[in-house]
Every structure is written in structure tokens, then in C-alpha cells.
Amino acid sequence: MARVLLTGATGFVGGRIATRLAMLDHPVVAPVRRHDDHLAELGVELHLGGFEAVTPALLADVEVVVHAAATAGPDLATAAAVNVEGTRRLRDAAVEAGTPRFVHVSTTSVYADPSEDVRVVDEDAPLVADDDEDASPYARTKAGADRLLLATQEGPAVAILRPPAVLGAGPTSTWGTRVPTAIAEGRGFPAPRGRSFAFVHVEDLVDAIETAAALDDPWTPSPAGPAPGAPLVANVVGGHVTVADYLDAVVDLLPGPVPERPGTDEPAWAGRYATDRLPRALGIAPHRSFRAGMAEIADAWTTQDQEQPR
């Protein structure tokens, strides 16, 4: 079985990837900042030190790097250190070690804010600029990481997968725990309710990552895809609803009344992200629904509420 180096294994998406790879009996090497009992029980080989633990020697017998580590900041320097410089260190070590494949978990947040008349954002749309002060540190630095990999002229075959909001339950899940907690505590969610809310179920994202990592040739060149030898870039999108649909579902799953109606009524972009490249390139498409993702989140909140001391 392929030996995989996985970053971000202690996070929400990375934890799901680690679980899937362990179920498939792939040996997993994980550079982490702290010990994790669950990963150890899965048989993951933990290396303390985070990105500093990643060296060409560690990658000597690794067949694929899956890079799922990222941070939202909160400040630009922190985000750049993890999202850009961490990616650079991984890329450089993989080039030196001769690692065959590199799967990078990016995000649709890398796209520059589309104007209201743009109906479809595809993989060739402009990225957030490094100096765009209106964009979040997360968007600016994830776009920087994508540009770094797109400019790489040598080394592993690269697949860049761009998911939107990743739905699923987990203590570090942004859309399953952090945003609902903020709404429950009255901190709100100041996004336009009419804006498009693209989503993908976390297990659909893991399916795409597994497929990109497992193929001898990570993509099939097509007229709309990359040239042979160029990185594959593909959105991993399960569907589109509105921010209001998501926020109303969150309000419904919370155990008590929310202090205020989340979201704003200002005009917003109502387009969608292109979804055709992923199935053409990898022969796979997300299929789990918005309702399924929110049901998993609701079940977790119900369990959590039942476990609270009375």
C-alpha cells in the first residue's frame, strides 16, 4: 500500500483523511505539533515538530504527500507562516526526495471576489492578490500557496483541490461547530443571507483526495484541463444553496433560541462554482447532499446537548 505523508492530521479534514487511509491500510506519516491519542490508535506514525519535522529523509519512502494543514490566522503573519511557508517547505522537501505525488487541499476562498454579474467561477478565475487588504488572511495566503505550487516547474505531480464550505461534524469543524457556536453565543455571522453558499460533505472531499492520491497518473488531460505535466486544479463542490439556507438550518439544530437573527440583508453574489473539471479529470463527483451534511452536524449537537450535566 502507498505510504502517505499527511499534514493537518489533527484537524477536521485531516482527521477524516487519516481515518480513511488507516481503514484502507495505507501507512500514514503525520508531522504534528502535539501528540494525538486517536491518531496513534489508528496506527499513524506521528512526528512531533509540525512542518519542521518534514525533511527529505522523512519523505524518502513516501509515495504521496497530502497537504491538509492550514490556518485562518487570525493575523496575516501567522497565516503566511503556515499556509505559504509551510507549503513551500513541503514542496521543497518533496522535490528533493523525489516524491511522486502531491495533493494540496486548497479552497474556493482563493478566488478573487466575483462581481455580481459573474455567474460561474471556474478554476481559471483570478485569485486573491497577495496585497488585497479587503480579503481575509486565510484567502490571501491560501491563494499564495496555490500560486507557489502552480509555479513549480519540477518535482511531484501536483493536484490542487478547491473545496468550499466543508460540512460535517467535528470539534474543529468550521461549519459544523465554530459558526454554530458563534451564533448560539450571540456573536452572529455577518454574511449576506442571499449570497451563494457552496458546500461539500467532508466524506466527498476525502473521496476526491483519495482518488487524486491513489492514481498513478493523477489526472487525464482534457481540453478544459491542464496541459500534460501541469498541476491539476479542480473545484470539489457538492452543490449550492444560500447563506440563508445554511443559517436557518443552524438555527433549527441549536438546542436553544439564538440571541439574534444571523446574517445580513445586503445584496450579494448569487452565482456558482464550476463543477465539471473534477469528474472529467478524476472520474469522481461529490454526491452527498446539503441535507445529509446538516443532519450529521445536527446529530452531533443533539448528542453534545444530551451529554451536558444537568
N, C-alpha and C positions, 0 to 999 in steps of 0.2 A: 504494500500500500504506500501511497505517496506520503512523504514526510513533509509536514507543513509548519512554517513559522507563522504564528498568528499574533498580531498586535491587538490591543484593546480587549483581550480575553476576559477581563474583569468587568467590562461594560455590558450594556444591554444587548446590542447587536453581536458584539464579540463573544459574549457568553453563549448565545444561541448557536453561533458558528462552532464554538468549541464543543458543545454538546452534540451537534450533528456529526462533526468529524470523529469524535470519540465513538459514537454509535456505529460509524462506518469502519472503525478500527484503523483510522489514519493516525500515525504517531504525530502528536502536536507539541511543538516547542513554543512557549509563550514567554516573552520578556515582560515582566510585570514590575510594578513599583512596590507591591506588598504581597505577602503570601495569601493564597486563597484556598481554603479547605475544599470547597466544591470542585474547583479545577483539579486539585490534587487527587480527589476521589475519582475523577474521570480518567485519571492516568496522564494528565497533561504534564509535560516536563517544564517546570517553572524556572525562570532565570531572573533573579532579582536585579534591579537596576534600570528597568524600563528601556528606553532607546539606547542607553549607554551599554546595555548588555548585548546589543546586536553588533556582531563583528563578522568579518568574512569567515573566520574559523567556526562560528556558531552556525553559519549558513552552508558549511562545507558539504553536508549530505542532505540539504533541504531542497525539495523539488519545486515548491511554490511558496511564495510569501503572500499572505492575506493580510492586508493592512486596514484594520478597522478602528485603530486608535484615533481619537480626535477630542478636541475640547472646544467649548463655546467661548472660552476666555476666562474671566469676563473682560480682561483688558487685552489690547492688541498684542502686546509683547508676549504674554502667556500663550495666546492663540498661535502666534507665529512660531514660537519655540516648539510647540507640539505639532501643529498641522503642517508647517512648511519645513522647518529644520528637521523634525522627526522623519518626515517623508524623504528628505534629502539624504539623511543618514542611512535609511533603509535602502534607498535606490543605489547609493554608492557601494554599500556592502554587497548588495545583490549583484551588481556589475562586476565587482572584484572577485566574488565567489563563483561566478558563472551560473547563478540560479536561473533555471529555465523560464519560470513564470512569475508574474507579479500581478495580483488582483488588488486594486485600490478601491476602497469603499468611499466614494465621494458623496455628493448631494446635489439636488436641483437648486439649492441655495447659491451655487456658484454662478448662476446666470444673472446677468445684469437685469434690474427690474424692468420688465417689459412695459411698453406703453399700452394704453387701453385698447388701441386698435390692433395689437398683435394677438392673433387668435391661437396660434400654435408655436410653442417654443421647442425647437429641435436641438439636437446635440451640437449643431454648428452655430448656435446663437452666441452673441457676445457674452464674455464672462465679466464678473465684477472686477473693476480695476483695483490695483493694489492701493491706490491713493483715494479711493471713493469713501469719503468720510461719512456719507449717508448710509453706507452699508455696515452691517454688523462685523465685528472682528472675526466671527466664525465664517461669514460669507467671504470676506476678503482673503482670509488665509487658506480656506479650502480651495478657493479659486487659484491662489498662488501655488498650492500643491499640485493641482491639475496641470497648470502651465509648466511646472517643473517636469512632470512626467511626460507631457506631450512633447517637450523639447529634447528629451533623452534620445540620443542617436545610436546607443549601443546597449547591450545587456539583455535582460529578460524580455520576453513577450509580455506586453502590458495590457491589462483590461481595466478600464475606469468605469465603474458602475455608479450611476447617479440616482439614488432613491429620493423621494420627497419625504413627507411625514411618515415615520415608520410606526405602525400600530402594533400593539401587543403589550402584554403585562410584564412588569419587572420593576424592581425598586428604583432603577436608574433610567427607566423609560421616560423620555421627554413627554410624549403624547399620552402615555398611559398612567403616569404618576406625577410628574413635575407640573405640567399645566393644570390637571385636575386639582392638585393640591393648592396651587396658587389661586384658583377660582374659589375653592372651598374656604380659603383663608381670607378672601376679600381683596386679594392683590390683582384680580382680574386678568384679562387677556386683551390688550388694546389693539386688536386687529380688525379690519373691516369685515363685517359679517357677510357681505356679498362677494368677497374675494374667493377665487377658486381655491379649493383645498385638495391638493393631490395627495394620495396616500398609497402605501403598500404595506401589506401584512409582513411582519418580520420573517415569517417562515417562507414567504415568497421571495424575499430578499436573500435569505440563506440558500434557497434553491438556485438562484441566479449565481451567487458566489461559488457554490459547489460546482455548478456546471462550468463556469469560467475557469475554475482552478483545475478541474479534472481532465479537460480535453488536451490532447497532445498539441493541437493547433487551436488556440483559444478563440478563434473566430473564422468565419467564412467570408472572405472579401465579397462585397456586393457593390453595385453602382452607388448606393447611398451610404456605404460604409467606408472604413479606412482603406488605404492602399495596403497591399501586402507588406508586412513588416512594421506598419504604423500601429500605434495603440488603438485598441477597440474602445470606443466611448459609447455608452448606451444608458439611456434613462431606464430605471426599473420602477415602473409606475403601475399600480393596480387599478386605479380609477380616479375619478374626480367627483367631489361633492362641493359644498360651500363651507366656508368657515362657520357659518350659522348652523349647518348640519352637525358639524363636529361639536361646537359649543353646546348646542341643545342636547346632544347625546351625553355630553359630560354632565350637564346639569341633572339629567334624568338618572344617571348612575350614582351620583353623590348621595350619601346617606342622610344629609340634612339640607335645609334651604341654603342657597347661596346668598351672600350679602348684597350682591348687585348683579344685574344682567351683564354677562361678559360680552365683549366685542363692541364695535362702533358701527355707525350707520353711514360713514363716509363712502364715496364712490371708490371702486377698486377693480383691479384686473379680473376678468371673468373668462380667461382663455384656458388652455390646457397644455400639457407637455406631450410631445410626440412619444408614441409607444411602439412604433413599428420596427425600430432597429434591433432591439433585443431578440425578438423571435426570429428575425432573419439571420442574425449573426450566431446565436447560440441555440436556436430551436426550442426556446422556452419562453413562457409568458406568465406573469402573475395571474392567479385566478381566484384568490381568496377575497371575499367581499368586505366592504366597509362595515357592514353589519357584523360579520364574523370577528373582525378586529376589535370593534367596540364591545362585543359580547365577552371576549376574553378579558378585556380591561374591566368590564362591569363585574365579572365573576371574581376577579382579584380584589376589587373594592368591597364586594359583599363579604368575602372571606375575611378581609382585614377588619371590617366593622364587627363581624361576629367574634373575632379574637380579642377585641378590646376589652380590658377589665371593666366590669360593671360596678 
